Amino acid sequence: MSLSHARGVVAVAASRELAVGVDIETLRPLAAGALARRWFPPEEAAWSGRWGPQRQASAFLWLWTQKEAMAKALGQGLGGGVGLRRAVALPDAWPSPWPSPWPDERTRQCRPLTAAPGVAELASTAGELDDLMVAVAAAGPGAATAAVRVATAE
């Protein structure tokens, strides 16, 4: 099981079969370009800046939350930036919204996890949900085929 929280919101990931990690961040303005250049490999820093000033913070958090979720799934921290250098599969089109229609108002099925480049049995996904960026990762055999359900409670 994995937990994360952001201003008044808690995210929980659980699995009977795989190690999982979750991270949640509030979407907000931040110095995304400088942070990306400091913490991410050059290819990811360039990718996060590719989406223009209005989407750069969201793109940065899309990457950051997946790296945090993967570190949790592996039972590691971000440890001095080492975990932030772990590669995330970069899509050509972005942002990709969480799929709809939703099965119901409180349960949402997200797109499949995407395998981490060069790391066997590690996969993640992230997306915007209201004013949050939510990422989930799984580690273990079959991680890239794991199903992720997002449920909200009020």
Secondary structure, 3 states (H helix, E strand, C coil): CEEEEECCEEEEECCCCCEEEEEEEECCCCCHHHHHHHHCCHHHHHHHHCCCHHHHHHHHHHHHHHHHHHHHHCCCCCHHHCHHHCCCCCCCCCCCCCCCCCCCCCEEECCCCEECCCCCCEEEEEEEECCEEEEEEEECCCHHHCCCEEECCC
